[in-house]
Amino acid sequence: LVAAAHGKHLELDRMVQAYQTLQSRVTHVIAEGAGGFLTPIDDRHDLSGFAQRIQVPIILTVGMRLGCINHTLLTVEAIKQRGLTLAGWIANCIDPNMAYLNENITTLLHRIKAPLLGSIAHLPPNIQKKTNAPYSIEAIQFAAAAIALP
């Protein structure tokens, strides 16, 4: 949706080709599924199709807020239904005032077979992402310090 709003057209085949080219040049590639697992790429494809084409383990980031248990478990089911591997998940504490945060994380721990890779605290105001702007290096470092990749 954002790409279309900016006059850009995403193509699944080109995305896969770009991923494969990058993968041939480096030892590790992390592809972010911005917007979520079923976010549309175009009128016929979504990010789950990209994940299926490149066949990589999925790391699911869970936005910890009201409704996250249902949303997360539905996403886990969608990943399984497509024959993909869930390598782990990350609790991203986006709501600093979320009621029952620890209880929600515990519930997800019991329901998701993949390991919890880390819990990212709510970002301090000075490194929070601005609307329609990239994350700062400080925000990325803050998040990376809380995660243990498999």
Buried (B, 14 or more C-beta within 10 A) or exposed (E): EEEEEEEEEBEBEEBBEEBEEEBEEEEEEEBEBEEBBEBBBEEEBBBBBBBEBBEBEBBBBBBBBEEBBEBBBEBBEBBEEEEBEBBBBBBBBBBEEBEEBEEBBEBBEEEBEBEBBBBBEBBEEEBEEEEEEEBBEEBEEBBEEBBEEE
